[in-house]
């Protein structure tokens, strides 16, 4: 039993012309319908495009968060450390980043001299960035 395919169309209007072709069942080509654009799209009315600034908003938010986490935090810590080192004075107790406790003997712009042993009067010179914390009298 052979199947016959038939395409039907409504009468074309003046704005619309249709060309309908059909192929026999054994061929691989399919029926083609061409329509002249009548101004109405098959998808429906066009949707308004969103504002490009609204689309970029998540990108800007991510950039702000990255700035705060990656640049602002370490810079603030560096400024606090610089302030702590600049306020060092003689007889302050400090701990270095290597874990050595000492008492400040002299503060110079490029080095700090620490006394680490009272009995042998042992002193060491460290760079200012090697000072980790200033030990207050309350912690003793």
C-alpha positions as CSV (number, residue, x, y, z in Angstrom):
1,X,0.0,0.0,0.0
2,X,1.4,3.4,-1.0
3,X,1.0,6.5,1.0
4,X,0.3,9.7,-0.7
5,X,1.3,13.0,0.9
6,X,-0.6,16.1,0.0
7,X,0.0,19.6,1.1
8,X,-2.9,22.0,1.3
9,X,-2.9,25.8,1.7
10,X,-5.4,28.5,2.1
11,X,-5.9,30.9,-0.7
12,X,-2.9,33.3,-0.9
13,X,-3.6,37.0,-0.3
14,X,-2.1,39.8,-2.3
15,X,0.8,40.2,0.2
16,X,1.6,36.5,0.3
17,X,2.6,34.1,-2.5
18,X,3.2,30.4,-1.9
19,X,5.0,27.9,-4.0
20,X,4.3,24.3,-3.1
21,X,6.2,21.4,-4.6
22,X,5.9,17.7,-3.8
23,X,8.2,14.8,-4.5
24,X,7.3,11.1,-4.9
25,X,7.6,8.9,-1.8
26,X,10.8,7.1,-2.8
27,X,12.9,10.3,-3.2
28,X,14.8,11.8,-0.3
29,X,13.8,15.4,-0.9
30,X,11.0,16.7,1.1
31,X,8.2,19.1,0.3
32,X,9.2,22.7,0.2
33,X,7.0,25.7,1.0
34,X,8.2,29.2,0.3
35,X,6.5,32.2,1.6
36,X,7.0,35.8,1.0
37,X,7.4,37.7,4.3
38,X,4.1,39.2,5.3
39,X,5.5,41.2,8.2
40,X,4.3,38.7,10.9
41,X,6.9,36.3,12.1
42,X,6.2,32.8,13.1
43,X,7.7,33.3,16.5
44,X,5.3,36.0,17.4
45,X,5.8,39.7,18.2
46,X,9.4,40.8,18.9
47,X,10.4,41.0,22.5
48,X,12.1,44.2,23.6
49,X,15.9,43.8,24.2
50,X,17.0,44.3,27.8
51,X,19.2,47.2,28.7
52,X,22.9,46.3,28.2
53,X,23.9,47.9,31.5
54,X,21.5,45.5,33.3
55,X,23.2,42.6,31.6
56,X,26.6,43.8,32.7
57,X,25.6,44.3,36.3
58,X,26.7,40.8,37.6
59,X,30.1,41.3,35.9
60,X,30.6,44.6,37.7
61,X,29.6,43.1,41.0
62,X,32.1,40.3,40.6
63,X,34.9,42.8,39.8
64,X,34.1,44.8,42.9
65,X,34.1,41.7,45.2
66,X,37.4,40.6,43.6
67,X,38.9,44.1,44.3
68,X,37.9,44.0,47.9
69,X,39.2,40.5,48.5
70,X,42.3,40.5,46.5
71,X,43.7,44.0,46.7
72,X,42.0,46.0,49.6
73,X,42.5,43.4,52.4
74,X,46.3,42.8,51.9
75,X,46.9,46.5,51.4
76,X,45.2,47.3,54.7
77,X,47.3,44.7,56.5
78,X,50.4,46.1,55.0
79,X,49.5,49.6,56.1
80,X,48.8,48.4,59.7
81,X,52.2,46.6,59.8
82,X,54.0,49.7,58.5
83,X,52.3,51.8,61.2
84,X,53.2,49.3,63.9
85,X,56.9,49.2,62.8
86,X,57.1,53.0,62.6
87,X,55.8,53.3,66.1
88,X,58.5,51.0,67.6
89,X,60.7,52.5,70.2
90,X,63.5,51.4,72.6
91,X,62.6,48.7,75.2
92,X,59.5,47.5,73.3
93,X,59.1,43.7,73.4
94,X,58.6,42.2,69.9
95,X,58.3,38.8,68.2
96,X,59.8,38.2,64.8
97,X,58.3,36.2,62.0
98,X,60.8,33.5,62.8
99,X,59.5,33.2,66.4
100,X,62.3,35.0,68.2
101,X,61.4,37.2,71.1
102,X,63.5,40.2,71.9
103,X,63.7,43.7,73.2
104,X,64.2,46.7,70.9
105,X,67.6,48.3,71.4
106,X,67.8,50.6,68.4
107,X,65.5,51.5,65.5
108,X,67.0,52.6,62.2
109,X,65.2,53.1,58.9
110,X,66.6,49.9,57.3
111,X,67.2,47.7,60.4
112,X,66.1,47.1,64.0
113,X,68.5,45.8,66.6
114,X,67.0,43.4,69.1
115,X,68.5,42.1,72.4
116,X,67.5,38.4,72.6
117,X,69.4,37.3,75.7
118,X,70.0,39.4,78.8
119,X,72.7,37.2,80.4
120,X,75.0,37.1,77.4
121,X,73.9,40.4,76.0
122,X,73.2,38.8,72.6
123,X,71.9,41.2,69.9
124,X,70.6,40.5,66.4
125,X,69.8,42.8,63.5
126,X,66.6,42.3,61.6
127,X,64.8,44.2,58.8
128,X,61.6,46.0,59.8
129,X,59.4,43.6,57.8
130,X,60.7,40.7,60.0
131,X,58.8,42.1,63.1
132,X,55.5,40.2,63.4
133,X,54.0,41.7,66.5
134,X,54.6,44.0,69.4
135,X,54.1,42.3,72.7
136,X,52.2,44.6,75.1
137,X,52.8,44.6,78.9
138,X,49.3,43.2,79.4
139,X,50.3,39.8,77.8
140,X,53.3,39.3,80.1
